[in-house]
Amino acid sequence: VFVARLSADLRTLHQSTYLGGSRWDKAYALAIHPTTGDVYVAGRTDSKNFPKTTGGAQASYGGGLGDAFVTRLNSSLTQILQSTYLGGNDLDEANALTIHPTTGEVYVAGVTNSTNFPRTSGGAQASNRGSDDAFVARLNSSLTQILQATYLGGSSRDYAHALAIHPTTGDVYVAGITWSTDFPGTFGGAQTTRGAGFFAPDAFIARLNSGLTQILQATYLGG
């Protein structure tokens, strides 16, 4: 992975940094903490020696074909303040990251093939229902605790690609694609049934409470 900081007019490169271990590492999402200016990066790693995971919420590689990771750097990109793995016994990938505007908590979403993704007990969906489920995880700002996580998906493949926090209610909105005809929480939604054929996915949007313990509503979105 690399992270680079440029001037606002994109004419000056102020600082860059590598970020990774001895195998492959990929970054897919980035956010800036609204008060500290710290830089958060999320993605997927196959490195069992990813930097600065000691003391993180999940200090060790979970297994399988790759773990998601989340890293916090200072705003000048001169220090890795903390990293954490995020994953279970199979493939896990973080595709989206956002920071709660008032609590500073870090929300991460992506896809998991793991049946033991961390901290899903008590979540809105405690178990994996298909081969690939979306996931959403909530961590403290220092990345030393996974406060809650949840699976999100039906009996087929589901991938989360985007994530946002409502600025007043704190509700969590997740968007992605799904092949599942039984995606959770779609009853009463804007589009209650999947529009696509067997081989094509529909988009989905889901709304969860800030604690990730409830799916408040979901909807398919597609033709």
C-alpha distance (Angstrom), angle and dihedral (degrees) to the residues before:
residue distance angle dihedral
V1 . . .
F2 3.79 . .
V3 3.79 130.3 .
A4 3.80 120.8 -164.4
R5 3.80 133.3 -170.5
L6 3.82 118.9 -154.6
S7 3.78 135.8 177.7
A8 3.80 117.0 -91.5
D9 3.82 91.0 -103.2
L10 3.86 90.6 49.4
R11 3.83 91.2 -124.4
T12 3.80 97.9 112.0
L13 3.81 130.1 50.6
H14 3.81 104.8 -147.8
Q15 3.81 99.7 179.9
S16 3.79 142.9 -17.9
T17 3.76 132.1 -169.8
Y18 3.76 138.5 -171.1
L19 3.80 116.6 -129.5
G20 3.77 121.2 -167.4
G21 3.77 152.1 71.7
S22 3.78 135.4 -108.5
R23 3.82 97.2 -62.6
W24 3.79 132.0 43.8
D25 3.80 122.3 -47.7
K26 3.82 127.3 -178.6
A27 3.82 130.4 -170.1
Y28 3.80 119.7 -150.0
A29 3.81 105.1 163.2
L30 3.80 140.0 35.7
A31 3.81 137.1 -179.7
I32 3.81 138.0 173.9
H33 3.79 120.3 -131.9
P34 3.83 105.7 -117.0
T35 3.82 96.0 -135.5
T36 3.82 108.5 24.4
G37 3.81 97.4 35.8
D38 3.81 89.9 -135.2
V39 3.80 114.6 154.8
Y40 3.81 119.4 -125.0
V41 3.80 121.0 -162.3
A42 3.81 128.3 -174.9
G43 3.78 134.7 -175.4
R44 3.78 142.1 107.4
T45 3.79 132.1 -55.2
D46 3.78 137.0 -172.3
S47 3.83 91.2 -172.5
K48 3.79 117.2 112.1
N49 3.82 88.7 -164.0
F50 3.81 99.4 52.1
P51 3.82 106.7 163.2
K52 3.81 125.0 -93.7
T53 3.83 99.0 0.8
T54 3.83 93.0 131.8
G55 3.78 106.3 108.6
G56 3.79 91.5 17.3
A57 3.79 125.4 128.5
Q58 3.83 89.1 -97.2
A59 3.78 109.2 20.1
S60 3.82 97.6 -178.8
Y61 3.80 135.4 59.1
G62 3.80 110.0 -98.9
G63 3.80 98.4 -146.3
G64 3.77 140.3 -118.0
L65 3.79 125.1 76.7
G66 3.79 97.1 -27.8
D67 3.79 143.9 -31.4
A68 3.76 129.2 -126.8
F69 3.79 113.6 -114.9
V70 3.79 136.3 -161.5
T71 3.82 122.4 -161.7
R72 3.80 132.1 -173.4
L73 3.81 119.4 -154.6
N74 3.77 130.7 178.2
S75 3.80 116.0 -100.9
S76 3.81 93.8 -101.8
L77 3.85 91.7 52.7
T78 3.80 91.8 -125.6
Q79 3.83 96.5 116.1
I80 3.80 137.2 42.8
L81 3.79 99.6 -143.9
Q82 3.82 96.9 -175.7
S83 3.79 141.9 -21.6
T84 3.77 132.6 -168.9
Y85 3.76 137.0 -170.6
L86 3.79 115.1 -129.8
G87 3.77 115.7 -164.0
G88 3.76 152.7 77.6
N89 3.78 138.2 -129.2
D90 3.81 98.0 -45.5
L91 3.81 140.4 30.3
D92 3.82 117.1 -32.4
E93 3.81 126.2 174.8
A94 3.81 131.5 179.6
N95 3.81 113.4 -145.3
A96 3.81 102.8 165.6
L97 3.80 137.1 36.2
T98 3.78 133.9 180.0
I99 3.80 137.1 165.6
H100 3.78 125.0 -130.1
P101 3.83 106.6 -113.4
T102 3.82 95.4 -137.1
T103 3.82 108.3 24.6
G104 3.81 96.4 36.2
E105 3.80 89.9 -136.4
V106 3.80 116.1 152.7
Y107 3.81 120.5 -123.3
V108 3.79 120.8 -164.4
A109 3.80 129.4 -175.2
G110 3.78 133.9 -175.1
V111 3.77 142.9 110.9
T112 3.79 131.9 -55.4
N113 3.77 135.3 -172.4
S114 3.81 91.3 -175.2
T115 3.79 122.6 113.8
N116 3.82 91.7 -158.0
F117 3.80 103.0 47.6
P118 3.82 106.2 166.7
R119 3.81 124.8 -93.9
T120 3.84 97.7 0.8
S121 3.82 92.6 129.9
G122 3.80 106.1 109.7
G123 3.79 91.6 16.8
A124 3.79 125.5 127.6
Q125 3.83 89.5 -95.7
A126 3.79 111.3 19.5
S127 3.82 99.4 -172.2
N128 3.80 140.8 44.5
R129 3.79 110.1 -102.6
G130 3.80 100.3 -175.9
S131 3.78 143.2 23.3
D132 3.83 91.8 -86.0
D133 3.79 119.6 20.1
A134 3.76 128.5 -178.4
F135 3.79 115.1 -117.8
V136 3.78 135.7 -159.9
A137 3.81 121.5 -162.3
R138 3.80 131.9 -173.5
L139 3.83 119.8 -153.0
N140 3.78 133.8 176.9
S141 3.79 116.2 -103.2
S142 3.81 93.6 -103.0
L143 3.85 90.7 54.2
T144 3.79 91.5 -127.5
Q145 3.82 96.1 116.1
I146 3.80 136.4 42.8
L147 3.80 98.8 -146.4
Q148 3.81 95.5 -173.2
A149 3.78 140.3 -22.8
T150 3.76 134.5 -171.8
Y151 3.76 139.6 -168.8
L152 3.80 115.0 -127.5
G153 3.78 119.2 -164.2
G154 3.76 152.5 73.7
S155 3.79 135.0 -110.7
S156 3.82 95.6 -62.4
R157 3.83 133.8 43.3
D158 3.81 121.6 -42.5
Y159 3.83 126.5 176.1
A160 3.82 127.5 -173.6
H161 3.82 115.6 -147.7
A162 3.82 106.7 162.9
L163 3.79 137.5 38.1
A164 3.81 136.9 -176.1
I165 3.81 138.4 171.0
H166 3.81 121.1 -135.3
P167 3.84 105.3 -119.2
T168 3.82 96.0 -136.2
T169 3.83 108.8 23.8
G170 3.80 95.9 35.0
D171 3.81 90.3 -135.9
V172 3.79 114.4 156.4
Y173 3.81 119.4 -125.9
V174 3.80 119.3 -161.1
A175 3.79 127.6 -174.2
G176 3.78 132.6 -173.9
I177 3.78 143.7 112.2
T178 3.79 131.8 -64.0
W179 3.78 139.6 -171.6
S180 3.83 91.1 -172.1
T181 3.80 119.7 113.6
D182 3.82 89.0 -163.2
F183 3.79 101.6 51.2
P184 3.83 106.7 164.1
G185 3.79 124.2 -103.9
T186 3.82 97.8 14.1
F187 3.83 94.8 121.6
G188 3.80 105.9 110.3
G189 3.80 91.9 13.3
A190 3.80 126.4 131.6
Q191 3.84 90.1 -96.1
T192 3.78 112.3 19.8
T193 3.81 99.2 -175.1
R194 3.78 134.8 49.5
G195 3.79 113.0 -100.6
A196 3.81 101.3 -164.6
G197 3.78 128.9 86.8
F198 3.81 126.5 -108.9
F199 3.81 96.9 -79.5
A200 3.82 99.5 40.0
P201 3.81 128.4 70.3
D202 3.79 130.4 -133.1
A203 3.75 123.2 -137.7
F204 3.78 116.1 -112.5
I205 3.78 135.3 -161.2
A206 3.80 121.4 -163.2
R207 3.79 131.5 -174.4
L208 3.82 119.3 -152.6
N209 3.77 131.9 177.4
S210 3.78 116.8 -101.8
G211 3.81 92.4 -102.5
L212 3.83 91.0 55.1
T213 3.79 90.4 -128.3
Q214 3.83 96.6 115.3
I215 3.80 137.5 43.2
L216 3.81 99.3 -143.8
Q217 3.81 95.8 -175.4
A218 3.77 141.4 -22.3
T219 3.76 135.3 -172.2
Y220 3.75 139.7 -170.6
L221 3.79 115.7 -126.9
G222 3.78 117.3 -164.9
G223 3.76 151.6 81.3
